[in-house]
């Protein structure tokens, strides 16, 4: 079997995600699809939605795209989408399907029915955030996957200890940051915070688990230390009205700046002196990683993979999740100590640049793909059965995809060791 490169055709792979707008998962898909080695892989992307900032990035990069217009996979529209997906996989000779978030419910059974050589699902958040039905369906899909890919040691433990996945089938690949876009630089702040003496801020989708009211409460506690400070929140989502009301209630409305989700997020990150990740649940935050790469002094809640990224107060400060007084104390410490802010920011930027680039993440992802394809090709036994889901439809149909064309080794401890490997 040819695995691409060295005269062989690049391996066609399809990454599948629900949406392609703001959000960490969406960003991961776009980054991997655009940074996989094109001499080894031919990346395709499928999504339930054909709009958003990541969608535009993929089109600009010439990544073939399949639109699967479906709201619920277990529906008549979901069945039609399954047939459409099966036709696309067959026509383009896709050898590996990599589903992200809940698209595993549609993508994994279709890929298995066609006998694809390898099927992967990414689990990049705690399943406790899912509703019971989605959690159950995800668990049903787990045994059908050759591997579950996670982005931090905390998620690896979650899948092994809480979800009872065999350790050998959980692959670890840390997120990567594009250091060509996210880097420290002295530049004028955007007009909304141009007059601020110091900016405390965050960038995220405005969802309940992001813990933004806690950040507002902590900012209200420390606001008296410098009346010219600003609290900057960049992002969009359902929590915005609540956050605006909370700012008025806490008396920090005049010091608060709300900016909708923006493509040029790096400029906003470089405007932030102290970046805060107050999440109550988090895996390995892209926003925190990008903030560190931009030279922000970071403060994060002690949850999920955040300690792996920040270290034990080596590249930022940790606070107890849900503890507003502890967060306020950490903010106060950094407000008063500019040399400490600069020291932590410098360490954070250097760490991201040396250990967590998108090139490293894409290379590691490619190694996982090739490892699974080689392993499965070497295994003996009966071929996987083809179920009725789209199998009889796959051989003949035309492509109605609406497609618009356009070094970390497996043994490295950074891929498997979590805090140990990233320290």
DRENROVEX-884385 format. One record per residue: x, y, z of N, C-alpha, C, CB in turn. Coordinates in steps of 0.2 Angstrom, whole numbers, plus 5000, padded with zeros to 4 digits. Each point is the difference from the previous one (the first is absolute). Glycine has a CB too. Layout:
N
XYZXYZXYZXYZ/...
***
This chain:
423
500449945000499650065000500450065000499149945006/500850114990500350065000499750055005500349994988/500250055015499850045005500250074999500149915008/499950114985500250074998500750025001498950035004/501350024992500750025000500449954996499950065011/500749954988500549964997499749964993500549985011/499250064985499749984994499349985001501149974996/498650015010499349985000499650065001500449905006/498950084992499550065000499950015007499549964990/500450115012499850025007499449965002500550114998/499549885008499449965003499450055001500849925006/498650064990499450045001499749995007499850004988/500150055016499750005007499550055000501149965005/498450034999499450045001499950025008499549954989/500650115012499850035007499350025000501250035002/498549955003499250025001499950045006499749894993/499950165007499950045005499350034999501250035002/498549995004499350025000499950074997499849935009/500650124993500050074998500750024998499050035007/501050034990500750034998500050075001500149914991/499750115015500050075002500550015006498850024995/501050025010500550015006499949935004499850135000/500749875004500049945005500749964999498849994999/501449985006500649965000500149944995500150045012/499349924988500049944996500150024992499349945009/500350114990500050034993500750024998498850035001/501550015003500750024999500449944999499850115007/500249844997500449944999499949974994500049985012/499450014985499949974994500350044994499049955004/500950124996500350044995500750005000499050075001/501349935005500850005000500349944998499950075010/499849874992500349944998499949994992499749955012/499750064986499849994993500550054995498849975003/501450085000500450054996500849995001499050085000/501149885005500849995001500249935000499950095007/499749864991500249934999500550014994498949955004/501650004996500550004995499649984993500949975008/499150074987499649984994500449954996499550125000/501149875001500349954996499949935003500950084998/498849925008499849935003499250005001501150005006/498550054994499350005001499750054996500249975012/499250014986499550044996499450015004500449954989/499650115015499450015005499450024997500950035008/498549954994499450024998499650025007500049934989/499550115011499650025006499349994998500950085004/498749895001499350005000499750035006500049904993/499450145006499750035005499350014999501050065002/498649955004499350014999499850074998499949915009/500650134991499950074999500550034995499450025011/500450024984500550024995500050085000499749904993/500550125013500150075001500450015007499050034994/501350035007500450015006500750024998499349925006/501150104999500750034998500549944999499850095008/500149854995500449944998499849974993500149985012/499350034986499849984994500350044994498949965005/501250104997500350054995500849985000499150095002/501249905003500749985000500149944996500150055012/499549904989500049944996500050014992499549935010/500050114988499950014993500650044998498850005001/501550055003500550044997500649954999499650105006/500549854998500549955000499949954995500350025012/499249984985499849954994499949935003500750064993/499049935013499949945003499349984997500750025011/499249924986499449974998499550005005500549944991/498950085008499550005006499349974998500550115003/499249855001499449975000499550035005500649894996/498850135001499550035004499549945002500250124995/499749875011499549955002499450045004500949905000/498650124997499550045003499649965004500050084991/500149915016499649965004500150035007500249904993/499250105011500050035006500049945005499350104997/500449845002500049955004500249934996499150065007/501549914995500249944996499549955000501150035003/498549965002499549945001499450034997500649945010/499350074984499450034997500049984992500050105009/499549924988499949994993500650044996498849985001/501350085001500550044997500749975002499350105001/500849875005500649975002500149944995499950045012/499649924987500149944995500250034993499249935007/500550124991500250034993500750025001498850034997/501450005008500750035001500549945000499650105006/500249844997500449945000500249984993499549975012/499950034984500149974993500550054996498849955001/501150115000500450054997500750005002499050085000/501149915007500749995002500349934997499750065011/499949894989500349944997500250004993499349945008/500350104988500250014993500650045000498850004997/501350055007500650045000500649965002499350105002/500749865003500549965002500349954995499650015011/499949964985500149964995500350034994499149935004/500650134994500350034994500750025000498850044998/501349995008500750035001500549955003499450115002/500449834999500549955003500250025007500349974988/499350055016500250025007500249945003499350105001/501349905003500349945003499950015008500849984990/499150085012500050015007499550055002501249975001/498350025003499550055002500250025008499149954992/500950115009500250035006499450055002501349994999/498349985006499450045002500250045006499249924995/500550145006500150055006499350015003501150054995/498949965011499450015004499549954998500250125001/499149904999499549954999499949974993499550065010/500949964985499949984994500249924999500350124996/500049865010500149925000499449964999501050025007/498450014995499449965000499849994993499650055010/500650004985499849994993500649964996499250105001/501449935001500649984996500349945001500250115000/499849865006500349945002499649944997500550055010/498849954991499749944997500150004992499250005010/500750054987500150014992500749974998499150105000/501449935004500749984998500149925001500450115003/499349865003500049935001499749964995500150035012/499350004986499649964995500349994993499050045006/501550014993500350004993500749965001499550114997/500749875009500649975001500650045000499549904996/500550175005500650045000500549975004499350104999/501349914999500649975004500150025007500549994989/499350085012500150025007499550055001501249985000/498550025007499550055002500250025007499149944993/500950135008500350035006499450055002501249994997/498750025010499650055002500450045005499049934999/500950145001500450045005499550025006500750054991/499549945015499750025006500350065003499549885002/500350184997500450065002499750045006500450004989/499149975014499650035006499749945004499850114994/500149915013499749955004499349984998500750045009/499249904991499349984998499550015005500549914994/499650125012499550025005499750064997500749965009/499650084986499750064997499449984995501150065002/498949874996499549984995499449995003500949954993/498550055004499449985002500049925000499450104996/500249875008500049925001500049964993499550025012/500150014984499949964994500650004995498850035000/501550035000500750014996500549965003499750114996/500349895011500549965003500049934999500050095009/499349884991499949934999500249984993499150015008/500750044987500249984993500850004999498950054996/501450005007500750005000500449945002499950125001/499849855005500349945003499849944995499850055012/499749954985499849954995500550004994498850005003/501450064995500550004995500749985002499350094995/500949925011500749995002500349934997499750075010/499949884991500349934998500150004993499549945010/500250104986500050004993500650034997498849994999/501650055005500550044998500749965002499350115002/501249904993500649985001500450035006500049974987/499850095013500450045006499550065002501249974996/498950065010499750065002500650055001499049945005/501050114992500550055000499850065005500449974988/500150045017499950055005500550055000499449925007/500550144996500550054999500450025007499350044991/500649925014500450015006499949945005499850134999/500749875005500049945005499449995004501250015000/498550055002499450005004499449974996500450105006/499649914987499549974996500149924999499850114995/500849885005500249934999499849965006501050034993/499150005013499849965006499250005001501050045006/498750014991499350005000499749944996500050135001/500349864993499849954996500149935002500250084991/500449915013500249945002499649985007501250024994/498850035010499749995007499350015000501150035005/498650024992499350015000499649964995500350115005/500049894989499649974994500349934999499850124995/500649855009500249934999500349994993499249975009/501250074988500349994994500649965001499550104994/500749855002500749975001500550054999499649894996/500950115008500650064999500349994994500250005012/499949944985500350004993499750034995500449895004/498950124997499650034994499950085001499449894999/500950145006500050075001500650034998499249995010/500850054985500650044997500050075003500049924990/500650105012500050075002500450044995500049965012/499750104987500450054995499850075003500049924990/500450125013499950065002499850054995500849985009/498850074992499850054995500750044998498850015005/501150024989500650044998499850074998500549904996/499950155005499850074998500450024994499850025013/499950024983500450034994500450065003499049964992/501650035009500550055002500150064995500549915008/499350074986500150064995499450055001500549924992/499050065011499550055002499950025007499449954991/500850015013500050015008500750005002498949945001/501350125001500750025002500050065004500549944990/500050075014500050075004500250054996500349945010/499450124990500250064996499850065004499949944989/500550115011499850075002499650044995501050005008/498450014993499650034995499450045003500349914992/499450145005499550045003499449965002500450104994/499349915011499449965002499450034996500449985011/499149974988499450024996499750065004499849884995/499850165001499750065003499649995006500050044989/499649905011499649995006500449995007499249944992/501450055008500449995006500650054999499649885002/500450164994500750044999500250045006499750014988/499850025016500150045005500149965007499450094994/500649855006500049965006500749995002499149934997/501050085010500749995003500249935000499850105007/499749854994500249935000499349974998500950015009/499249934987499449974997500049935003500050074989/499549915014499949935002499449974995500350025013/499849924985499649984995499949934998500250114995/499449875001499949934998499750004993499949965012/500249984984499749994994499749935000500950074994/498549935005499649935000499350014997500749965010/499049984989499350004998499650015007500249924990/499350125009499750025007499549955002500150124997/500149835006499649945002500150005008500149944989/499450035014500049995008500649975003498849994999/501549964998500649965002500650055000499549894997/500550165000500650044999500150055007499950004987/499650005017500150035007500150075000500549905003/499350144992500150074999499750045006500049984988/499450015015499850045006500549995005498849984997/501649975004500550005005500650054999499749885002/500450124991500550054998499850075002500449924991/499050105007499750065002500050025007499349994990/500549965014500050015007500750015003499049935001/501550044996500750015002500350074998500249875000/499650154994500250064998499750065004500149954988/499350045014499650055004500450005007498949984995/501449975008500450005006500650044999499549895003/500850104992500750034999500050074996500549895000/498950134998499950064996500350065004499049954994/501050065012500250055004500850015000499049995007/501349964991500850014999500250044995500149895004/499550124990500150044995499450024996501249954999/498550115002499450024997500050004992499850075011/500849934986500050004993500149944997500550115001/499549835003500049944997499349984996500849965009/499350004986499449984996500049925000500150104993/499249885007499949925000499749994993499849995012/500649974984499949994993499749934999500950094996/498549905001499849944998499849994993499549995012/500949974984499949994993499749944999501050074998/498449934999499649944998499350014999500949935007/498850024990499250004999499749945004500250074989/499249945012499649945003499450025004501149945000/498650015002499350015004500150045007499649904994/501050105008500150035007500150075000500549905003/499550134991500250085000499550045004500549984989/498850015010499650045004500150005007499149994991/501049955012500149985007500650045002499449894999/501150114997500750035002499950075000500649914995/499150125000499950075000499650035006500050004988/499549965014499650015006500450005006499049964995/501449995005500449985006500550065001499949884999/500450154996500550055000499750065003500649964990/498750065008499750055003499949995007499450034989/500449915013499849995007500650005005499149934996/501550065001500650005004500450075000500149884997/499650164999500350074999500650004996499550025011/500649944984500650004996499850014993500649925008/498850104991499750014993500550054996498849985004/501450074999500450054997500749974998499450095006/500849864998500749984999500049934996500350055011/499149934987499949944996500050014992499449955010/500950014986500050014993499849934997500950105000/498649904996499849944997500150004993499149985009/501249984988500250004993499749934997501050085001/498649924994499849944996500649964998498950054997/501049885002500549964997500350034994499449905005/501350104995500350034995500549964996499950115006/500249894988500549964997500750025002499349994990/500950085010500750025002500050005008500150074989/499849875014500050005007500750015003499149924999/501550074997500650015002500150075002500549914993/499350145004500050075002499750025006500050034988/499449935014499750015006500449975006498950014994/501449935004500449975005500650045002499649894996/500750144999500650045002499950075003500549954990/498850065010499850065004499949985008499550054989/500549895012499849985007500749995004498949944996/501150095010500649995004499949935004500150135001/499349865002499949945004499449964997500450065011/499749884986499549964997499849965006500550004988/498849995012499749965005499649944997500050105008/500149844994499549954998499749975006500849974990/498650055011499649995007499649934999500050125003/500049844992499649954998499949955006500350014989/499049975012499949945005500149944997499250075005/500949924988500249944997500350024994499049945004/501650024995500550024994500449944999500050125003/500249874990500449954999500750044999499149924994/501150094999500650044999499950064996500749895000/499250165003499750064997500550034994499450025011/500349994983500350034995500150085002499549924992/500050115011500050075001500650015005498850014998/501349955007500550015005500749994997499349965009/500849994986500649994997500250064995499749875001/499850154996500150064995500250065005499249954991/500550065014500150065005500849995002498850015004/501449934998500649995002500550024995499649915008/500350064986500450024994500150074998499649894996/499850155006500150074999500350045005499049994994/501249985011500450035006499650035005500850024992/498649955009499650025006500249965006499050034992/500950015014500149965006499349975002500850095004/499249844997499449965000499849985007500349964989/499150045012499749985006499449954998500350105007/499749844996499649954998499749965006500649994989/498849985010499749965005500349935000498950064999/501249915007500349945000499549944998500850045010/499149964984499649944997500349984994499050055005/500849884993500249974994500750014998498950024997/501350004997500650004998500450075001499749924992/499950135012500350065001500750005004498850054999/501249915006500749995004500549974995499449995011/500549974984500549984996500350054996499449894999/500250164999500250064996500350055004499149984992/500750045014500350055004500549975004498950065000/501149885002500549975005499850025007500950014991/499549985013499950025007500250075002500149885003/499650174994500250075001500650014996499450015011/500849954984500650014996499950054994500449895004/499050104993499950044994499350045001500749924993/499150095013499450035002499849985007499650014988/499850025014499849985007499349964999500650115005/499449855000499349965000499650025006500649904995/498850095005499550025005499549945001500250124999/499649875007499549955001499350014996500549985012/499349974984499450014996499450025004500449924992/499350145006499450025003500150055006499549894997/501150125005500250045006500250074998500449905006/499150154994500150064998500550045004498850004996/501249995010500550035005500749984998499250005009/500949944989500749974998500250034993499849905006/499750114990500250034993500150075001499249924994/500550125010500150075002500750015003498850025002/501449935002500750005003500550004995499549955011/500450004984500549994995500050064995499849885001/499750154998500050064996500350065003498949964995/501050045012500350065004500749995000499050015007/501349934993500749995000500350024994499849905007/499950094987500350024994499950074998499849884996/499650155007499950074999500650045003498849984999/501450005007500550035004500749994998499250005009/500949944987500749984999500150004992500049935011/500250124987500150004992500649964998499650115000/501049885004500549964998499849935000500850085005/498749905000499849935000499649994993500049995013/499650054986499550004994500549994994499150075004/501449964995500550004994500349935000500250135000/500049855006500449945001499649944997500750055010/498649954993499649944998499850004993499650015012/500350054985499850014993500649984996499250105003/501449914999500649984996500049935000500650115002/499449865003500049925001499449974996500650015011/498850024989499549974997500150004992499250045010/501050024988500150014992500549954998499750125001/500949875003500549964998499849935000500850085004/498849905001499849935000499549984995500150015012/499550044986499549984994500450004994499150065006/501449984993500450004994500449944999500050125000/500349855005500449955000499749935000500850075006/498649934997499749935002499349994997500650005010/499050054988499349994998499850044994499849995012/500650004983499850044993499549954996501150065000/498649974996499549974995500449954996499250095000/501449924998500449954996500149945004500650104994/499649915013500149945004499449965001500850065006/498649974995499349975000499849964994499750095008/500449954986499949964994500449944998499650124996/501049895006500549944999499849945004500950084997/498949945009499849945005499449974998500550065009/499049984988499449984998500149954994499450105004/501049924991500249964995500349945002500250104993/500249905012500349935002499549965003501150065003/498449965000499549965003499649974994499950075010/499949974985499749984994500449944997499550114998/501149905001500449954996500149935005500650094993/499549925013500049955005499449955000500750075007/498749964993499449965000499949974993499550085008/500749954986499949974994500549944999499650124995/501049895007500549955000499749945004501050084998/498849935008499849955005499449964997500550075010/499049974988499449974997500249964994499350095005/501249934991500149964994500449945001500150114994/500249895012500449945002499649955003501050075001/498449955002499649955004499749954995499850095009/500149854993499649954996499449995003501049944997/498550034999499349985003499550024994500450025012/499049974990499550014995499950084999499449895003/500450134991499950074999499450025004500550004989/499550075013499450035003499449994996500850085007/498749914996499349994996499850074998499749905007/499950104987499750064998499350005002500850004990/499050055014499350005002499650034994500450015012/499050004990499550024995500050084999499349905002/501150135003500050075000500450034994499950005013/499850014982500350034994500449954996500150115006/500049834996500549964996499749994993500449945011/499050044988499749994994500050064995499349915005/500750154999500050064996500750034998499050035006/501549944997500750035000500349994993500149995012/499849964985500449984994499850044994500049895004/499450144995499850034994499950075001499549904997/500350145007499750065000500550054998499249975008/500650094989500450064998500250035007499550014988/501050045011500250045006499650065000501249954999/498450055006499650065001500250045006499049944994/501750065007500250035006500150075001500649905000/499250144995500150075000500750025002498850015003/501749944995500750025002500350064996500149875003/500350175000500350054997500749995001499050085001/501449914993500749985001500450065001499949914993/500250105004500450055001500650004996499650015011/508949635095500149934998500149965006500650034990/498549955008500049965006500049934998499550095007/500949874996499949924998499549975005501250004996/498649945002499549975004500349985007499549954989/501150045011500349995007500250065004500449894995/499550175002500250065004499650005006500450064990/499849965016499650005006499550065000500949955006/499250104990499650054999499349984997500950084999/499149864998499449984996499649955005500650014989/499749975016499749955005500050025007500349914992/500250135010500150015007499750055004501049954997/498650105000499650055003500550055004499149925001/500850095005500450055004500749985000499050025007/501249924993500749985000500350024994499749905007/500050084987500350024994500050074998499649894996/499950155007500050074998500450055005498949974994/501350005011500450045005500650034997499549935009/
***
